[in-house]
Amino acid sequence: MTAVVPTEDWINRFDGLSKLEPRLRDVLTTRSQVIRLPADTIIFGPGKSPDHLLLLLQGTVRVQQLAESGREVVLYRATAGESCVLTTACMLAYEDHAAEGVAETEVVAAAIPRGVFDDLVASSKEFRNFVFRAYSRRISDLFHVIEDIAFRRMDIRLAQKIIERADTGVLKATHAQLAAELGTAREVISRQLAEFQRRGWIAQSRGAVEILDCDGLRALSTS
């Protein structure tokens, strides 16, 4: 981790922390660091014990589960103003990570050391509320991921993902990456994209999907 000098009071970016009493705010600012991590950095991985809680100020972190077969499933993304629920869970339970966190972009984050985290969870109701509110929101998101994988049709989920992640009408992703996003096999994604292309909804090129008929995709995604 590379420490950087904060240009502003980062605590004010988080509603729950901005309400802390001045003494506790001082503890956070003096004992934590603001760090910068380049894109593609593996921030944590299976079997590693967390020693900091990261609160994201800039960038995106992708959290994914790695199966023994080598298949990846994207669990969620943490963006500016959020923390990582799996890191929070591991710090609360004193357990190692069971998933991997990767910086999708350059990341700037406030790193709260474990000792400070433990002290504030034990002594500050406001800090505990901040931690558990964030934990509760993300757990709900994870249940939605499980529900989608278990019960929703793949063509609907794929159409939703293309619309959600396409930037100016183009989604930059390989079939393997989309499979990881949706918790399925690459071959399933390839077949479904071929069907979307046959219908005239998309055009494919190497590592990219271009939307040709957004209305068609959207109609499927909301069916």
C-alpha positions in Angstrom: 0.0 0.0 0.0 1.3 3.5 -0.9 0.4 6.2 1.6 -0.7 9.6 0.2 -1.3 12.9 1.9 -5.1 13.5 2.2 -6.3 16.7 0.6 -9.4 17.0 2.7 -11.0 15.4 5.8 -12.0 12.1 4.4 -14.3 11.3 7.3 -16.8 13.9 6.1 -17.5 11.6 3.0 -19.1 9.0 5.3 -22.3 10.1 7.0 -21.9 7.7 10.0 -18.3 8.8 10.7 -19.0 12.5 10.3 -21.2 12.3 13.4 -18.4 10.9 15.6 -17.4 13.1 18.5 -14.2 15.2 17.9 -12.0 12.9 20.0 -12.9 9.8 18.0 -12.6 11.7 14.7 -9.0 12.6 15.8 -8.3 9.0 16.5 -9.3 8.0 13.0 -7.5 10.8 11.2 -4.2 10.4 13.1 -4.0 6.6 13.2 -5.3 5.8 9.7 -3.7 6.4 6.4 -5.1 7.5 3.0 -3.5 5.1 0.4 -3.4 4.9 -3.4 -3.4 1.5 -5.2 -2.9 1.0 -8.9 -5.5 -0.8 -11.1 -5.2 -4.6 -11.1 -3.8 -4.7 -7.5 -4.9 -7.8 -5.6 -5.9 -6.1 -2.4 -6.8 -9.3 -0.5 -7.1 -13.0 -1.2 -8.2 -16.3 0.3 -6.3 -17.4 3.4 -5.0 -13.9 4.2 -6.0 -12.2 7.4 -7.1 -8.5 7.0 -5.1 -5.9 9.0 -7.0 -2.8 7.7 -10.5 -1.9 6.9 -10.5 0.1 3.6 -13.1 2.9 3.1 -13.1 3.8 -0.6 -12.7 7.4 -1.5 -12.1 6.9 -5.3 -12.2 3.9 -7.7 -13.8 0.5 -7.7 -12.9 -2.8 -6.1 -14.3 -6.1 -7.5 -14.8 -8.8 -5.0 -15.0 -12.3 -6.4 -15.1 -15.9 -5.3 -12.6 -18.4 -6.8 -13.8 -22.0 -7.2 -11.4 -24.9 -7.1 -12.2 -25.5 -10.8 -10.8 -22.0 -11.5 -14.2 -20.4 -12.2 -14.7 -16.9 -10.9 -18.0 -15.5 -9.6 -18.2 -11.7 -9.0 -20.0 -11.2 -5.7 -20.2 -7.4 -5.7 -18.2 -4.2 -6.4 -17.3 -1.6 -3.8 -17.2 2.0 -5.0 -16.4 5.5 -3.5 -18.2 5.9 -0.2 -18.4 2.2 0.6 -16.4 -0.4 2.4 -15.9 -4.2 1.8 -18.4 -6.3 3.8 -16.2 -9.4 3.5 -13.3 -7.6 5.1 -15.6 -6.3 7.8 -16.9 -9.8 8.5 -13.4 -11.2 8.7 -12.2 -8.5 11.1 -15.2 -8.9 13.3 -14.8 -12.7 13.4 -11.0 -12.7 13.3 -11.0 -15.0 10.3 -9.1 -15.1 7.0 -10.5 -13.9 3.7 -12.4 -16.5 1.7 -12.6 -14.4 -1.5 -10.4 -12.1 -3.6 -10.6 -8.3 -3.9 -9.1 -6.7 -7.0 -8.8 -3.0 -7.8 -10.6 -2.5 -11.1 -9.4 1.0 -11.3 -6.9 3.1 -9.5 -8.1 3.1 -5.9 -7.8 5.8 -3.2 -9.0 4.6 0.2 -8.7 5.3 3.9 -7.1 2.4 5.7 -8.2 1.9 9.3 -5.8 -0.4 11.2 -7.3 -3.4 12.9 -6.4 -2.0 16.4 -8.3 1.2 15.8 -11.2 -0.7 14.3 -11.4 -3.0 17.3 -11.2 -0.2 19.8 -13.9 1.9 18.1 -16.3 -1.1 17.6 -16.0 -1.7 21.3 -16.3 1.9 22.6 -18.3 3.9 20.1 -22.0 3.3 19.4 -21.8 5.6 16.3 -18.9 3.7 14.8 -20.7 0.4 15.4 -23.8 1.7 13.8 -21.7 2.8 10.8 -20.1 -0.6 10.4 -23.3 -2.6 10.8 -25.4 -0.4 8.5 -22.9 -0.9 5.7 -22.7 -4.6 6.5 -26.5 -5.0 6.4 -26.8 -3.3 3.0 -24.1 -5.4 1.4 -25.5 -8.7 2.8 -28.8 -7.9 1.2 -27.0 -7.3 -2.1 -25.3 -10.7 -1.7 -28.6 -12.5 -1.2 -29.8 -10.9 -4.5 -26.7 -12.3 -6.2 -27.5 -15.8 -4.8 -31.2 -15.5 -5.8 -30.2 -14.4 -9.4 -27.8 -17.3 -9.9 -30.3 -19.8 -8.5 -33.6 -18.7 -9.9 -33.4 -16.2 -12.7 -33.1 -17.0 -16.4 -29.6 -16.4 -17.8 -30.8 -14.5 -20.9 -32.6 -12.0 -18.8 -29.6 -11.5 -16.4 -27.2 -11.2 -19.4 -29.4 -8.6 -21.0 -29.5 -6.6 -17.8 -25.8 -6.8 -17.3 -25.0 -5.6 -20.8 -27.3 -2.6 -20.4 -26.0 -1.9 -16.9 -22.3 -2.0 -17.8 -22.2 -0.7 -21.4 -20.4 2.6 -21.6 -21.7 4.7 -24.5 -23.4 1.7 -26.0 -20.3 -0.7 -25.8 -19.5 -3.2 -23.1 -15.8 -4.0 -22.9 -15.7 -7.5 -21.6 -14.7 -11.0 -22.7 -17.1 -14.0 -22.6 -15.1 -15.3 -19.7 -15.5 -12.0 -17.8 -19.2 -12.0 -18.4 -19.4 -15.6 -17.2 -17.7 -14.6 -13.9 -20.1 -11.7 -13.5 -23.1 -13.9 -13.8 -21.8 -17.1 -12.1 -22.0 -19.4 -15.1 -19.8 -21.1 -17.7 -18.2 -19.2 -20.6 -19.9 -21.5 -23.1 -23.3 -20.5 -21.8 -22.5 -16.8 -22.3 -21.2 -17.5 -25.8 -24.4 -19.2 -26.8 -26.6 -16.5 -25.4 -24.6 -13.7 -27.0 -24.8 -15.5 -30.4 -28.6 -15.6 -30.0 -28.7 -11.8 -29.1 -26.6 -11.2 -32.2 -28.9 -13.3 -34.3 -31.9 -11.2 -33.2 -30.0 -8.0 -34.1 -29.7 -6.7 -30.6 -25.9 -6.7 -30.4 -22.8 -6.9 -32.5 -19.7 -8.7 -31.1 -16.0 -8.0 -31.6 -13.0 -9.2 -29.7 -13.5 -8.3 -26.1 -16.5 -6.1 -26.7 -20.2 -6.2 -27.1 -21.9 -3.3 -28.9 -25.6 -2.6 -28.4 -27.5 -2.2 -31.6 -31.1 -2.5 -30.3 -31.3 -1.2 -26.7 -35.2 -1.5 -26.8 -35.0 -5.2 -27.6 -32.5 -5.9 -24.8 -34.5 -3.8 -22.4 -37.7 -5.6 -23.2 -36.1 -8.9 -22.4 -34.4 -7.6 -19.2 -37.7 -6.5 -17.8 -39.7 -9.5 -18.8 
